Amino acid sequence: MKRILIVDDSFYMRTLLKNMLSDAGYEVVGEAPNGQTALELAKETKPDLITLDVILPDNTGLDVLKGIKAEQPDMKVIIVSAVGQEVIVNEAMEYGAKSYIVKPFSEEKVLEVVSKVLAED
Amino acid sequence: MKSREQEYKEIFIAEALEYFDALNRHISTLEKQPDDEQTLAEIFRLLHNMKANSKAIGYLQISDVSHKLETAFSLIRNKELAFSDEVVTVLFDGIDLLGELITNIDSNQEAEPDPVLLRNLDIIVENLSDSAIELAKVQKYNTSKNLSLSDLVYIQIKKLDHLMNLVGELMIDRDRILSISKDMGNEELKTVSSHLYRITEDLQYSVMDARLVNIGSLFNKFPRIVRDIAAAEKKEVDLALIGQNIQIDRNILQIMTDSLLHLVRNAVTHGLETPAEREKKGKPRIGQLTLSAKSDRENVLIELADDGKGMDFKLIKRTAVERHLVTADAAEALTETEVLSFLFEPGFSTAKEVTEFSGRGVGLDVVKNAIDSIGGRLMVKSEKGKGTTFTMQLPTSIAVKGALLFEVDEIFYAIPLIHTEQVIALDKDELHEVGDVMIADLKGEAITVVYLHELLNTDEAEMRLGDKNRLKGQVQNIVVVSYNNRKLGLIVDKLYRQQDIVVKPMSKPLDRIDLYGGVTLLGTGKVCLVLDVPATTRYFMNKRQAQEHA
């Protein structure tokens, strides 16, 4: 079972994502509401994939992405952003994010992106 | 799946209200320190989440207003908009509007946002240069606005417990007054006391209602738990949830949480087979687990069903014989229901291995005791090869119970209705002395009956549970109670009515007499003992054994 870490400061968003992913048979190994916890959980749980919100209370998603990549260069990260944050998304892709999902997202879209990224080598 | 939507809605509202409070706090800070970057970033983040969440759940007005506010704050952040008094007022109004929209989600009120306010927000967002005059002009519309507070309050369960206790006291006094007024024959007092009766009843149900929570709040934790156990046990399990919208007293749900967890763990580790075993038996690879809830007026029924291997009746019998709970001969004659009831004996376990999730030793008796303690019932059905179903019958309230009142040796007793199967009057000649007990034939079912007076009030040396001569009169009133799949008929002297009673714990040192679950006061002012059916059944079994050995 593929293991996923969810990073989002909104409990509602985390619940949505967690349910969508769990229902599809993924194991959600952790939920981080901020950048600090995200970095710690990434190190601790070593997931197969991380979904990363770009706006976090203590850190920007971009900084978190850099932090994760510095420790685990092969970690697969999917950026979760809202409309109007294309600039940040582009920058994140340059720093090694695999793909992105735009809020509000549909279950199909989330699962499509996640399974595609997980299938990559 | 409707209830998951309900859960999303509740989470959305709770989080949105939190954001709303934080926004108010931060915007006040900003008023004093308009250049505080950190506060601006935080406001921006909160509005951003509010926008994304409300869009996701489909509250478009909220997402629209959040979007406008977010844009306004990003303009302020980029120094494209001054944080002037006029602007501050519009932003405050905008945040208030958000609060209103959020609180209105649950009240079904059609909240039409003030068009003037929306226009003001547009003016700010579109950054019209000479807007200050226009803003000032329309501000008047909003000065008469009322202070609005949330329609929802969070309340500590402790406070509700206290309230419930007070209602209990009130019910006792109410019954007393009603009884006195009948005795006195004063018409005016009768009218007032019957009014008091109705009001207290309303109050009782209102307080009980305030303590109810959705059973989904517990059920929804199980998909994750089941997945984890199944993964560890290398099983494949599909969990279906039914009836998450059923409501139950919060404390009852709390008490049975561990029990349900225990049963679910057992079902996955011991009940369901591995995918390979299932395929060999011609079953679908994936084991089916169903957790459902339903309710009637008095009770909530929670059922956990698996389509696993079912209980091994032979193994249970063998274990029961090994543990001297029954002789080998008697074991052969037992019905399946009787065999299953051994599962609830203290420490009874047939598990051969200790696993991470379902260790040996902590048996079903722990579950049974927890459910007994709140006056509920646990039942089990099982079919070899087909699966096992546990049913928990739980009362809707701990403090107030429907009960049957009766009298034995001029003392009043009550038995909670949850444990009573039926009430029947039988002629003494229809009772048969078999061994050391009396047996009654109820529609083809042989039921052990016992004279409560003999059981409760006679010294052990004198006790003759199987002696019909101890009975008074010809017609015997029998209350058939049921515990752990065993039925027992209790012969009482006089039967009274059914009534809602408020069970109060016994005070020391009487609380050590465990035959009684507590006491209640009747309208006449008389004390009434509440009989604990599980304890009474066990007491009877012990006395019966003592007699056999004598």
Interface residues (C-beta under 8 A of the other chain):
Chain A: M1 D9 S10 F11 Y12 M13 T15 L16 N19 S22 D23 E27 V28 I55 L56 P57 A82 K103 P104 F105
Chain B: R4 E7 Y8 I11 F12 E15 E42 F44 R45 H48 N49 K51 A52 N53 K55 A56 I57 P223 R224 R227 A231
